[in-house]
């Protein structure tokens, strides 16, 4: 069963080397993410599943030891998901050794930053094309086995919050993000299941599928939520929440 969850944003700028020290606006987000991971550690799970956006279709699993890098952002920073076992990704239609997508790479960096050693780690990437029903089914599948499962869920809210945002200004973005912050802070599963996938896509929301996967995993778990951070630096909505 699901015993705890941490919801964090996944901009590569969270990694100080990527930001080149020029992102003080994200210091509070980093601190909130560390607090959320502390909630996961306190739950003493048997297994931690890191869920994040996948840029391709479908879903893909990544075992402990899967690797990622931020070299594409101009810095030689490499990360490893959980214990370094030399393993690659297990994925339908993909060969062993597939690199972590950027969202899961940020999750791996957060875990390394907090020196996670509580429980084994695995990863799940979920594509934007997955329906709410499919995401929920994937989430339920994560908690079918016996044991205490925790989740670190990565994803950003709208990238259309300001004129200088990556997606330019969309007047629908702020109210959409406000509802996301409320739902994640309250662990409102009904609201998360009901997120409009098409609207989320138009608003360039990367977290919709990961959040709906979390909602599926949390069905029946009775978890409560706490909103730890909500802001939109650089015109992109970032939310940090902890469920326990």
Secondary structure, 3 states (H helix, E strand, C coil): CEEEEEEECCCHHHCHHHHCCCCHHHHHHHHHHHHHHHHHHHCCCCEEEEEEEECCCCEEEECCCCEEECHHHCCCCEEECCCCCCCCEEECCECCCCCCCHHHHHHHHHHHHCCCCCCEEEEEEEECCCCHHHHHHHHHHHCCCCCCEEEEEECCCCCCCCCCCCCCCCCHHHHHHHHHHHHHHHCCHHHHHCCCHHHHHHCCCCCHHHHHHHHHHHCCCCCCEEEEEEECHHHCCEEEEEEC
